[in-house]
């Protein structure tokens, strides 16, 4: 019985460490984010409002920063393409 508990504990520790490492990698990539919108080139000014409204997308070590206007356009296009595919 003790061995099973020990194995479970070790498995949970490994999962926790892996999750922590993934979080650290993503946090580090956020520090190196672009300073402008990836679509229209609008400059990103770091204020409370812009931090809340701009979208950051991280996929496979690539960080993309999108302004609210471009994000709305992207969302609309995706919504329309999903409706057409249905």
N, C-alpha and C positions, 0 to 999 in steps of 0.2 A: 504494500500500500504506500509506503514511503517513497518508493522509486517513482510511482506514477505522479505523485505530488511534485516531486523534484523535477521531473521531466516537464510537467505543466508550467512550473515556475520558470524554468529555464527558457521555455518557448515564449512565455509572456515577456520575459526580460529582453529576449532577442527582438520580438515584435516592437517593444517600446523603443529600443535603441534604433531600430530601422526607421521608425516613424520620426524619431527625434532628428536623425540624420537628414531625412527628406525635408523636414521643416527647416533645418538650418540651411540646406541648399537653396530652397525657395526664398528664404529670407535674404540670403546673400545676393540672389539674383535680383531681388527687389531694390537693393541698394544701387545696382548698376542699371536701373531702368532708363529708357530714353528720356530726353528732355522736351520732346515735342510729339504731337499726334502722328501716328504711323501712316495716316491716310492723307490728311490735309496739311500737316506741317505746322499747326498752331502750337505756339510755345506753351509749355506747362509751367505755370507759376504756382509754387507750393504754398497754398493757403488752405484754411479749413474747408472752404467751399469746394475748391478744385479737387482736393483729396477725396471728398465725399462723392463728387459727381463723375470724375473721370474713371475709366475702366482700365484695369491692368490684366492682361492675359499672359499666362506663363505656360508654354508648351514646349517640352523637350529642350530646356535650357535657353529658349528664345523668349524674350520679354517684349510685349507690345503694349503701347500706351495709346488709348483712344479717347478723343474728346466726346462730350455728350452728344453733339450734333452728328458726328460720324457714327457713334454707337447706335443712335436712333435709326439712322439710315441702314446700317447693317442688320439691326433687329427686324426692320420692316421687310427688307429683301429676304431674309431667312424665313420670316413668317409667310410671305407670299410664295416662296418656293416650296414650303411644307404643304401649303394649301393645294398647290398645283399637283404635287406628288401624291396627295391623298385620294 
